[in-house]
Amino acid sequence: MKITVVGATGLICSKGVDLLEGDGHDVVAASRASGADPANGVVKIGGPENVSFADLARMVLAKRGADMTVVVDPQATYFGTPLTETSLVTGKGANLGTVRFTD
């Protein structure tokens, strides 16, 4: 799989590049040193459709052949932060890809 790593020459991301290449991925190392000009701020990217954590967990379990029930706790937090239906989705103005999790 071809993967672009932004900040690839930094302390953390350079380790990620090594791990990805070690797993056989074709890594494009994007950094200022390589001529890439990263956005100065937040770039919203996402898939073509919103998927809840519960549905994502169900898809993963089904793919693994696990016959398990996913139970949603409406009081659960994400690293201590309460969530809503739109907390972890890209929202307006995002760059949306075409590859779905199930692809």
Backbone as XML, in Angstrom:
<?xml version="1.0"?>
<chain id="A" units="angstrom">
  <residue number="1" name="MET">
    <atom name="N" x="0.843" y="-1.164" z="0.000"/>
    <atom name="CA" x="0.000" y="0.000" z="0.000"/>
    <atom name="C" x="0.891" y="1.230" z="0.000"/>
  </residue>
  <residue number="2" name="LYS">
    <atom name="N" x="0.498" y="2.253" z="-0.741"/>
    <atom name="CA" x="1.248" y="3.502" z="-0.771"/>
    <atom name="C" x="0.709" y="4.417" z="0.323"/>
  </residue>
  <residue number="3" name="ILE">
    <atom name="N" x="1.613" y="4.905" z="1.190"/>
    <atom name="CA" x="1.235" y="5.735" z="2.329"/>
    <atom name="C" x="2.136" y="6.959" z="2.353"/>
  </residue>
  <residue number="4" name="THR">
    <atom name="N" x="1.529" y="8.129" z="2.505"/>
    <atom name="CA" x="2.296" y="9.363" z="2.655"/>
    <atom name="C" x="2.378" y="9.711" z="4.134"/>
  </residue>
  <residue number="5" name="VAL">
    <atom name="N" x="3.574" y="9.959" z="4.596"/>
    <atom name="CA" x="3.789" y="10.344" z="5.989"/>
    <atom name="C" x="4.283" y="11.787" z="5.994"/>
  </residue>
  <residue number="6" name="VAL">
    <atom name="N" x="3.469" y="12.683" z="6.572"/>
    <atom name="CA" x="3.844" y="14.090" z="6.662"/>
    <atom name="C" x="4.667" y="14.283" z="7.932"/>
  </residue>
  <residue number="7" name="GLY">
    <atom name="N" x="5.788" y="14.989" z="7.791"/>
    <atom name="CA" x="6.696" y="15.174" z="8.921"/>
    <atom name="C" x="7.630" y="13.986" z="9.063"/>
  </residue>
  <residue number="8" name="ALA">
    <atom name="N" x="7.914" y="13.334" z="7.960"/>
    <atom name="CA" x="8.622" y="12.057" z="7.959"/>
    <atom name="C" x="10.064" y="12.119" z="8.435"/>
  </residue>
  <residue number="9" name="THR">
    <atom name="N" x="10.642" y="13.299" z="8.505"/>
    <atom name="CA" x="12.031" y="13.377" z="8.965"/>
    <atom name="C" x="12.123" y="13.723" z="10.442"/>
  </residue>
  <residue number="10" name="GLY">
    <atom name="N" x="10.985" y="13.911" z="11.092"/>
    <atom name="CA" x="10.971" y="14.228" z="12.523"/>
    <atom name="C" x="11.270" y="13.013" z="13.374"/>
  </residue>
  <residue number="11" name="LEU">
    <atom name="N" x="11.473" y="13.263" z="14.646"/>
    <atom name="CA" x="11.835" y="12.203" z="15.592"/>
    <atom name="C" x="10.802" y="11.082" z="15.630"/>
  </residue>
  <residue number="12" name="ILE">
    <atom name="N" x="9.529" y="11.423" z="15.697"/>
    <atom name="CA" x="8.471" y="10.418" z="15.817"/>
    <atom name="C" x="8.137" y="9.789" z="14.462"/>
  </residue>
  <residue number="13" name="CYS">
    <atom name="N" x="7.847" y="10.637" z="13.479"/>
    <atom name="CA" x="7.371" y="10.113" z="12.192"/>
    <atom name="C" x="8.428" y="9.320" z="11.434"/>
  </residue>
  <residue number="14" name="SER">
    <atom name="N" x="9.705" y="9.622" z="11.663"/>
    <atom name="CA" x="10.747" y="8.843" z="10.984"/>
    <atom name="C" x="10.712" y="7.388" z="11.442"/>
  </residue>
  <residue number="15" name="LYS">
    <atom name="N" x="10.360" y="7.173" z="12.692"/>
    <atom name="CA" x="10.228" y="5.793" z="13.202"/>
    <atom name="C" x="9.049" y="5.094" z="12.534"/>
  </residue>
  <residue number="16" name="GLY">
    <atom name="N" x="7.962" y="5.855" z="12.325"/>
    <atom name="CA" x="6.794" y="5.306" z="11.637"/>
    <atom name="C" x="7.117" y="4.916" z="10.207"/>
  </residue>
  <residue number="17" name="VAL">
    <atom name="N" x="7.913" y="5.731" z="9.527"/>
    <atom name="CA" x="8.334" y="5.423" z="8.154"/>
    <atom name="C" x="9.093" y="4.103" z="8.136"/>
  </residue>
  <residue number="18" name="ASP">
    <atom name="N" x="10.029" y="3.940" z="9.078"/>
    <atom name="CA" x="10.810" y="2.695" z="9.149"/>
    <atom name="C" x="9.903" y="1.483" z="9.363"/>
  </residue>
  <residue number="19" name="LEU">
    <atom name="N" x="8.934" y="1.625" z="10.261"/>
    <atom name="CA" x="8.015" y="0.513" z="10.545"/>
    <atom name="C" x="7.157" y="0.179" z="9.327"/>
  </residue>
  <residue number="20" name="LEU">
    <atom name="N" x="6.635" y="1.202" z="8.670"/>
    <atom name="CA" x="5.790" y="0.974" z="7.496"/>
    <atom name="C" x="6.579" y="0.321" z="6.362"/>
  </residue>
  <residue number="21" name="GLU">
    <atom name="N" x="7.794" y="0.821" z="6.122"/>
    <atom name="CA" x="8.630" y="0.224" z="5.071"/>
    <atom name="C" x="8.991" y="-1.207" z="5.427"/>
  </residue>
  <residue number="22" name="GLY">
    <atom name="N" x="9.240" y="-1.457" z="6.713"/>
    <atom name="CA" x="9.545" y="-2.814" z="7.167"/>
    <atom name="C" x="8.398" y="-3.777" z="6.943"/>
  </residue>
  <residue number="23" name="ASP">
    <atom name="N" x="7.167" y="-3.242" z="6.925"/>
    <atom name="CA" x="5.977" y="-4.067" z="6.658"/>
    <atom name="C" x="5.672" y="-4.162" z="5.168"/>
  </residue>
  <residue number="24" name="GLY">
    <atom name="N" x="6.558" y="-3.586" z="4.326"/>
    <atom name="CA" x="6.400" y="-3.724" z="2.880"/>
    <atom name="C" x="5.590" y="-2.628" z="2.207"/>
  </residue>
  <residue number="25" name="HIS">
    <atom name="N" x="5.267" y="-1.555" z="2.924"/>
    <atom name="CA" x="4.499" y="-0.465" z="2.323"/>
    <atom name="C" x="5.412" y="0.446" z="1.519"/>
  </residue>
  <residue number="26" name="ASP">
    <atom name="N" x="4.847" y="1.071" z="0.486"/>
    <atom name="CA" x="5.539" y="2.062" z="-0.324"/>
    <atom name="C" x="5.297" y="3.409" z="0.337"/>
  </residue>
  <residue number="27" name="VAL">
    <atom name="N" x="6.301" y="3.935" z="1.037"/>
    <atom name="CA" x="6.134" y="5.151" z="1.828"/>
    <atom name="C" x="6.671" y="6.360" z="1.078"/>
  </residue>
  <residue number="28" name="VAL">
    <atom name="N" x="5.844" y="7.403" z="1.010"/>
    <atom name="CA" x="6.270" y="8.694" z="0.483"/>
    <atom name="C" x="6.536" y="9.571" z="1.696"/>
  </residue>
  <residue number="29" name="ALA">
    <atom name="N" x="7.790" y="9.927" z="1.897"/>
    <atom name="CA" x="8.176" y="10.726" z="3.056"/>
    <atom name="C" x="8.049" y="12.203" z="2.708"/>
  </residue>
  <residue number="30" name="ALA">
    <atom name="N" x="7.010" y="12.846" z="3.213"/>
    <atom name="CA" x="6.770" y="14.261" z="2.926"/>
    <atom name="C" x="7.209" y="15.100" z="4.113"/>
  </residue>
  <residue number="31" name="SER">
    <atom name="N" x="8.086" y="16.052" z="3.850"/>
    <atom name="CA" x="8.558" y="16.958" z="4.890"/>
    <atom name="C" x="9.078" y="18.214" z="4.211"/>
  </residue>
  <residue number="32" name="ARG">
    <atom name="N" x="9.340" y="19.216" z="4.993"/>
    <atom name="CA" x="9.919" y="20.437" z="4.407"/>
    <atom name="C" x="11.275" y="20.112" z="3.767"/>
  </residue>
  <residue number="33" name="ALA">
    <atom name="N" x="12.018" y="19.194" z="4.391"/>
    <atom name="CA" x="13.330" y="18.812" z="3.861"/>
    <atom name="C" x="13.222" y="18.168" z="2.481"/>
  </residue>
  <residue number="34" name="SER">
    <atom name="N" x="12.079" y="17.517" z="2.200"/>
    <atom name="CA" x="11.915" y="16.861" z="0.894"/>
    <atom name="C" x="11.191" y="17.759" z="-0.108"/>
  </residue>
  <residue number="35" name="GLY">
    <atom name="N" x="10.915" y="18.996" z="0.301"/>
    <atom name="CA" x="10.267" y="19.936" z="-0.610"/>
    <atom name="C" x="8.769" y="20.059" z="-0.427"/>
  </residue>
  <residue number="36" name="ALA">
    <atom name="N" x="8.195" y="19.273" z="0.457"/>
    <atom name="CA" x="6.758" y="19.372" z="0.718"/>
    <atom name="C" x="6.511" y="20.580" z="1.612"/>
  </residue>
  <residue number="37" name="ASP">
    <atom name="N" x="5.405" y="21.242" z="1.385"/>
    <atom name="CA" x="5.051" y="22.393" z="2.205"/>
    <atom name="C" x="3.774" y="22.072" z="2.952"/>
  </residue>
  <residue number="38" name="PRO">
    <atom name="N" x="3.898" y="21.457" z="4.137"/>
    <atom name="CA" x="2.706" y="21.064" z="4.886"/>
    <atom name="C" x="1.826" y="22.264" z="5.223"/>
  </residue>
  <residue number="39" name="ALA">
    <atom name="N" x="0.546" y="22.022" z="5.362"/>
    <atom name="CA" x="-0.386" y="23.083" z="5.748"/>
    <atom name="C" x="-0.017" y="23.581" z="7.140"/>
  </residue>
  <residue number="40" name="ASN">
    <atom name="N" x="-0.164" y="24.851" z="7.343"/>
    <atom name="CA" x="0.115" y="25.427" z="8.654"/>
    <atom name="C" x="-1.201" y="25.498" z="9.411"/>
  </residue>
  <residue number="41" name="GLY">
    <atom name="N" x="-1.626" y="24.383" z="9.956"/>
    <atom name="CA" x="-2.902" y="24.327" z="10.651"/>
    <atom name="C" x="-3.479" y="22.934" z="10.564"/>
  </residue>
  <residue number="42" name="VAL">
    <atom name="N" x="-4.790" y="22.851" z="10.544"/>
    <atom name="CA" x="-5.485" y="21.574" z="10.528"/>
    <atom name="C" x="-6.031" y="21.298" z="9.137"/>
  </residue>
  <residue number="43" name="VAL">
    <atom name="N" x="-5.745" y="20.122" z="8.623"/>
    <atom name="CA" x="-6.307" y="19.673" z="7.362"/>
    <atom name="C" x="-7.243" y="18.522" z="7.679"/>
  </residue>
  <residue number="44" name="LYS">
    <atom name="N" x="-8.505" y="18.702" z="7.370"/>
    <atom name="CA" x="-9.497" y="17.670" z="7.665"/>
    <atom name="C" x="-9.569" y="16.690" z="6.505"/>
  </residue>
  <residue number="45" name="ILE">
    <atom name="N" x="-9.330" y="15.409" z="6.805"/>
    <atom name="CA" x="-9.445" y="14.363" z="5.799"/>
    <atom name="C" x="-10.302" y="13.242" z="6.357"/>
  </residue>
  <residue number="46" name="GLY">
    <atom name="N" x="-10.976" y="12.546" z="5.488"/>
    <atom name="CA" x="-11.817" y="11.451" z="5.934"/>
    <atom name="C" x="-12.247" y="10.586" z="4.772"/>
  </residue>
  <residue number="47" name="GLY">
    <atom name="N" x="-12.958" y="9.546" z="5.108"/>
    <atom name="CA" x="-13.481" y="8.651" z="4.093"/>
    <atom name="C" x="-14.765" y="9.204" z="3.491"/>
  </residue>
  <residue number="48" name="PRO">
    <atom name="N" x="-15.321" y="8.487" z="2.551"/>
    <atom name="CA" x="-16.509" y="8.990" z="1.859"/>
    <atom name="C" x="-17.787" y="8.913" z="2.679"/>
  </residue>
  <residue number="49" name="GLU">
    <atom name="N" x="-17.744" y="8.213" z="3.804"/>
    <atom name="CA" x="-18.960" y="8.094" z="4.616"/>
    <atom name="C" x="-18.605" y="8.088" z="6.096"/>
  </residue>
  <residue number="50" name="ASN">
    <atom name="N" x="-19.532" y="8.565" z="6.921"/>
    <atom name="CA" x="-19.335" y="8.530" z="8.371"/>
    <atom name="C" x="-19.659" y="7.136" z="8.891"/>
  </residue>
  <residue number="51" name="VAL">
    <atom name="N" x="-18.823" y="6.660" z="9.812"/>
    <atom name="CA" x="-19.032" y="5.354" z="10.423"/>
    <atom name="C" x="-18.877" y="5.517" z="11.925"/>
  </residue>
  <residue number="52" name="SER">
    <atom name="N" x="-19.845" y="5.043" z="12.692"/>
    <atom name="CA" x="-19.742" y="5.137" z="14.150"/>
    <atom name="C" x="-18.704" y="4.144" z="14.661"/>
  </residue>
  <residue number="53" name="PHE">
    <atom name="N" x="-18.182" y="4.393" z="15.875"/>
    <atom name="CA" x="-17.250" y="3.449" z="16.479"/>
    <atom name="C" x="-17.883" y="2.072" z="16.608"/>
  </residue>
  <residue number="54" name="ALA">
    <atom name="N" x="-19.166" y="2.048" z="16.985"/>
    <atom name="CA" x="-19.859" y="0.767" z="17.153"/>
    <atom name="C" x="-19.926" y="0.011" z="15.837"/>
  </residue>
  <residue number="55" name="ASP">
    <atom name="N" x="-20.276" y="0.712" z="14.756"/>
    <atom name="CA" x="-20.342" y="0.052" z="13.448"/>
    <atom name="C" x="-18.961" y="-0.387" z="12.972"/>
  </residue>
  <residue number="56" name="LEU">
    <atom name="N" x="-17.950" y="0.431" z="13.253"/>
    <atom name="CA" x="-16.580" y="0.070" z="12.891"/>
    <atom name="C" x="-16.161" y="-1.194" z="13.636"/>
  </residue>
  <residue number="57" name="ALA">
    <atom name="N" x="-16.468" y="-1.253" z="14.929"/>
    <atom name="CA" x="-16.149" y="-2.443" z="15.717"/>
    <atom name="C" x="-16.880" y="-3.669" z="15.169"/>
  </residue>
  <residue number="58" name="ARG">
    <atom name="N" x="-18.138" y="-3.504" z="14.788"/>
    <atom name="CA" x="-18.906" y="-4.622" z="14.215"/>
    <atom name="C" x="-18.269" y="-5.119" z="12.917"/>
  </residue>
  <residue number="59" name="MET">
    <atom name="N" x="-17.824" y="-4.178" z="12.068"/>
    <atom name="CA" x="-17.190" y="-4.563" z="10.800"/>
    <atom name="C" x="-15.899" y="-5.335" z="11.037"/>
  </residue>
  <residue number="60" name="VAL">
    <atom name="N" x="-15.090" y="-4.864" z="11.992"/>
    <atom name="CA" x="-13.819" y="-5.533" z="12.297"/>
    <atom name="C" x="-14.086" y="-6.936" z="12.834"/>
  </residue>
  <residue number="61" name="LEU">
    <atom name="N" x="-15.016" y="-7.047" z="13.765"/>
    <atom name="CA" x="-15.333" y="-8.356" z="14.336"/>
    <atom name="C" x="-15.870" y="-9.312" z="13.279"/>
  </residue>
  <residue number="62" name="ALA">
    <atom name="N" x="-16.738" y="-8.820" z="12.409"/>
    <atom name="CA" x="-17.285" y="-9.665" z="11.347"/>
    <atom name="C" x="-16.177" y="-10.133" z="10.412"/>
  </residue>
  <residue number="63" name="LYS">
    <atom name="N" x="-15.258" y="-9.244" z="10.071"/>
    <atom name="CA" x="-14.147" y="-9.603" z="9.181"/>
    <atom name="C" x="-13.263" y="-10.679" z="9.808"/>
  </residue>
  <residue number="64" name="ARG">
    <atom name="N" x="-13.131" y="-10.626" z="11.128"/>
    <atom name="CA" x="-12.324" y="-11.624" z="11.846"/>
    <atom name="C" x="-13.098" y="-12.902" z="12.141"/>
  </residue>
  <residue number="65" name="GLY">
    <atom name="N" x="-14.383" y="-12.914" z="11.798"/>
    <atom name="CA" x="-15.197" y="-14.097" z="12.049"/>
    <atom name="C" x="-15.610" y="-14.254" z="13.500"/>
  </residue>
  <residue number="66" name="ALA">
    <atom name="N" x="-15.519" y="-13.181" z="14.262"/>
    <atom name="CA" x="-15.874" y="-13.235" z="15.681"/>
    <atom name="C" x="-17.372" y="-12.998" z="15.841"/>
  </residue>
  <residue number="67" name="ASP">
    <atom name="N" x="-18.031" y="-13.886" z="16.536"/>
    <atom name="CA" x="-19.462" y="-13.761" z="16.786"/>
    <atom name="C" x="-19.652" y="-13.077" z="18.139"/>
  </residue>
  <residue number="68" name="MET">
    <atom name="N" x="-19.527" y="-11.744" z="18.130"/>
    <atom name="CA" x="-19.613" y="-10.977" z="19.368"/>
    <atom name="C" x="-20.594" y="-9.827" z="19.192"/>
  </residue>
  <residue number="69" name="THR">
    <atom name="N" x="-21.213" y="-9.430" z="20.278"/>
    <atom name="CA" x="-22.148" y="-8.315" z="20.260"/>
    <atom name="C" x="-21.433" y="-7.044" z="20.709"/>
  </residue>
  <residue number="70" name="VAL">
    <atom name="N" x="-21.666" y="-5.957" z="19.996"/>
    <atom name="CA" x="-21.110" y="-4.667" z="20.377"/>
    <atom name="C" x="-22.194" y="-3.910" z="21.136"/>
  </residue>
  <residue number="71" name="VAL">
    <atom name="N" x="-21.871" y="-3.510" z="22.353"/>
    <atom name="CA" x="-22.817" y="-2.778" z="23.192"/>
    <atom name="C" x="-22.309" y="-1.347" z="23.345"/>
  </residue>
  <residue number="72" name="VAL">
    <atom name="N" x="-23.176" y="-0.384" z="23.089"/>
    <atom name="CA" x="-22.800" y="1.027" z="23.174"/>
    <atom name="C" x="-23.157" y="1.580" z="24.550"/>
  </residue>
  <residue number="73" name="ASP">
    <atom name="N" x="-22.191" y="2.229" z="25.184"/>
    <atom name="CA" x="-22.422" y="2.903" z="26.460"/>
    <atom name="C" x="-22.532" y="4.404" z="26.180"/>
  </residue>
  <residue number="74" name="PRO">
    <atom name="N" x="-23.732" y="4.974" z="26.239"/>
    <atom name="CA" x="-23.897" y="6.391" z="25.905"/>
    <atom name="C" x="-23.167" y="7.327" z="26.867"/>
  </residue>
  <residue number="75" name="GLN">
    <atom name="N" x="-22.724" y="6.834" z="28.012"/>
    <atom name="CA" x="-21.988" y="7.658" z="28.986"/>
    <atom name="C" x="-20.470" y="7.541" z="28.810"/>
  </residue>
  <residue number="76" name="ALA">
    <atom name="N" x="-20.021" y="6.679" z="27.902"/>
    <atom name="CA" x="-18.582" y="6.484" z="27.707"/>
    <atom name="C" x="-17.947" y="7.756" z="27.157"/>
  </residue>
  <residue number="77" name="THR">
    <atom name="N" x="-16.676" y="7.956" z="27.486"/>
    <atom name="CA" x="-15.953" y="9.129" z="26.993"/>
    <atom name="C" x="-14.794" y="8.689" z="26.103"/>
  </residue>
  <residue number="78" name="TYR">
    <atom name="N" x="-14.268" y="9.624" z="25.347"/>
    <atom name="CA" x="-13.116" y="9.399" z="24.489"/>
    <atom name="C" x="-11.955" y="10.152" z="25.120"/>
  </residue>
  <residue number="79" name="PHE">
    <atom name="N" x="-11.065" y="9.423" z="25.781"/>
    <atom name="CA" x="-9.959" y="10.031" z="26.523"/>
    <atom name="C" x="-10.478" y="11.111" z="27.472"/>
  </residue>
  <residue number="80" name="GLY">
    <atom name="N" x="-11.602" y="10.810" z="28.133"/>
    <atom name="CA" x="-12.170" y="11.713" z="29.120"/>
    <atom name="C" x="-13.136" y="12.757" z="28.586"/>
  </residue>
  <residue number="81" name="THR">
    <atom name="N" x="-13.309" y="12.811" z="27.269"/>
    <atom name="CA" x="-14.182" y="13.813" z="26.663"/>
    <atom name="C" x="-15.505" y="13.190" z="26.256"/>
  </residue>
  <residue number="82" name="PRO">
    <atom name="N" x="-16.623" y="13.762" z="26.696"/>
    <atom name="CA" x="-17.928" y="13.264" z="26.246"/>
    <atom name="C" x="-18.079" y="13.496" z="24.728"/>
  </residue>
  <residue number="83" name="LEU">
    <atom name="N" x="-18.721" y="12.566" z="24.062"/>
    <atom name="CA" x="-18.872" y="12.648" z="22.609"/>
    <atom name="C" x="-20.327" y="12.813" z="22.196"/>
  </residue>
  <residue number="84" name="THR">
    <atom name="N" x="-20.484" y="13.367" z="20.990"/>
    <atom name="CA" x="-21.792" y="13.420" z="20.346"/>
    <atom name="C" x="-21.680" y="12.645" z="19.035"/>
  </residue>
  <residue number="85" name="GLU">
    <atom name="N" x="-22.767" y="12.590" z="18.290"/>
    <atom name="CA" x="-22.761" y="11.868" z="17.010"/>
    <atom name="C" x="-21.743" y="12.445" z="16.016"/>
  </residue>
  <residue number="86" name="THR">
    <atom name="N" x="-21.427" y="13.722" z="16.139"/>
    <atom name="CA" x="-20.535" y="14.364" z="15.167"/>
    <atom name="C" x="-19.169" y="14.734" z="15.743"/>
  </residue>
  <residue number="87" name="SER">
    <atom name="N" x="-18.828" y="14.247" z="16.916"/>
    <atom name="CA" x="-17.570" y="14.631" z="17.555"/>
    <atom name="C" x="-16.332" y="14.199" z="16.772"/>
  </residue>
  <residue number="88" name="LEU">
    <atom name="N" x="-16.338" y="13.040" z="16.203"/>
    <atom name="CA" x="-15.123" y="12.507" z="15.571"/>
    <atom name="C" x="-15.247" y="12.360" z="14.058"/>
  </residue>
  <residue number="89" name="VAL">
    <atom name="N" x="-16.090" y="13.183" z="13.455"/>
    <atom name="CA" x="-16.216" y="13.160" z="12.000"/>
    <atom name="C" x="-15.667" y="14.470" z="11.441"/>
  </residue>
  <residue number="90" name="THR">
    <atom name="N" x="-15.347" y="14.467" z="10.180"/>
    <atom name="CA" x="-14.621" y="15.584" z="9.586"/>
    <atom name="C" x="-15.419" y="16.879" z="9.489"/>
  </residue>
  <residue number="91" name="GLY">
    <atom name="N" x="-16.690" y="16.819" z="9.200"/>
    <atom name="CA" x="-17.487" y="18.038" z="9.066"/>
    <atom name="C" x="-17.296" y="18.709" z="7.716"/>
  </residue>
  <residue number="92" name="LYS">
    <atom name="N" x="-17.790" y="19.931" z="7.623"/>
    <atom name="CA" x="-17.763" y="20.677" z="6.358"/>
    <atom name="C" x="-16.350" y="21.084" z="5.980"/>
  </residue>
  <residue number="93" name="GLY">
    <atom name="N" x="-16.090" y="21.109" z="4.683"/>
    <atom name="CA" x="-14.792" y="21.549" z="4.187"/>
    <atom name="C" x="-13.705" y="20.500" z="4.221"/>
  </residue>
  <residue number="94" name="ALA">
    <atom name="N" x="-14.052" y="19.261" z="4.533"/>
    <atom name="CA" x="-13.042" y="18.197" z="4.614"/>
    <atom name="C" x="-12.694" y="17.668" z="3.229"/>
  </residue>
  <residue number="95" name="ASN">
    <atom name="N" x="-11.498" y="17.155" z="3.106"/>
    <atom name="CA" x="-11.071" y="16.451" z="1.896"/>
    <atom name="C" x="-11.463" y="14.990" z="2.074"/>
  </residue>
  <residue number="96" name="LEU">
    <atom name="N" x="-12.400" y="14.532" z="1.254"/>
    <atom name="CA" x="-12.905" y="13.168" z="1.407"/>
    <atom name="C" x="-12.298" y="12.243" z="0.369"/>
  </residue>
  <residue number="97" name="GLY">
    <atom name="N" x="-11.831" y="11.099" z="0.829"/>
    <atom name="CA" x="-11.287" y="10.085" z="-0.060"/>
    <atom name="C" x="-12.395" y="9.216" z="-0.637"/>
  </residue>
  <residue number="98" name="THR">
    <atom name="N" x="-12.018" y="8.229" z="-1.402"/>
    <atom name="CA" x="-12.981" y="7.337" z="-2.028"/>
    <atom name="C" x="-12.946" y="5.926" z="-1.472"/>
  </residue>
  <residue number="99" name="VAL">
    <atom name="N" x="-11.947" y="5.601" z="-0.676"/>
    <atom name="CA" x="-11.778" y="4.253" z="-0.153"/>
    <atom name="C" x="-12.592" y="4.102" z="1.134"/>
  </residue>
  <residue number="100" name="ARG">
    <atom name="N" x="-13.417" y="3.062" z="1.179"/>
    <atom name="CA" x="-14.202" y="2.776" z="2.373"/>
    <atom name="C" x="-13.456" y="1.781" z="3.248"/>
  </residue>
  <residue number="101" name="PHE">
    <atom name="N" x="-13.770" y="1.758" z="4.529"/>
    <atom name="CA" x="-13.134" y="0.821" z="5.449"/>
    <atom name="C" x="-13.336" y="-0.617" z="4.972"/>
  </residue>
  <residue number="102" name="THR">
    <atom name="N" x="-14.479" y="-0.904" z="4.401"/>
    <atom name="CA" x="-14.779" y="-2.268" z="3.964"/>
    <atom name="C" x="-14.074" y="-2.641" z="2.656"/>
  </residue>
  <residue number="103" name="ASP">
    <atom name="N" x="-13.460" y="-1.672" z="1.982"/>
    <atom name="CA" x="-12.740" y="-1.962" z="0.731"/>
    <atom name="C" x="-11.494" y="-2.687" z="1.062"/>
  </residue>
</chain>
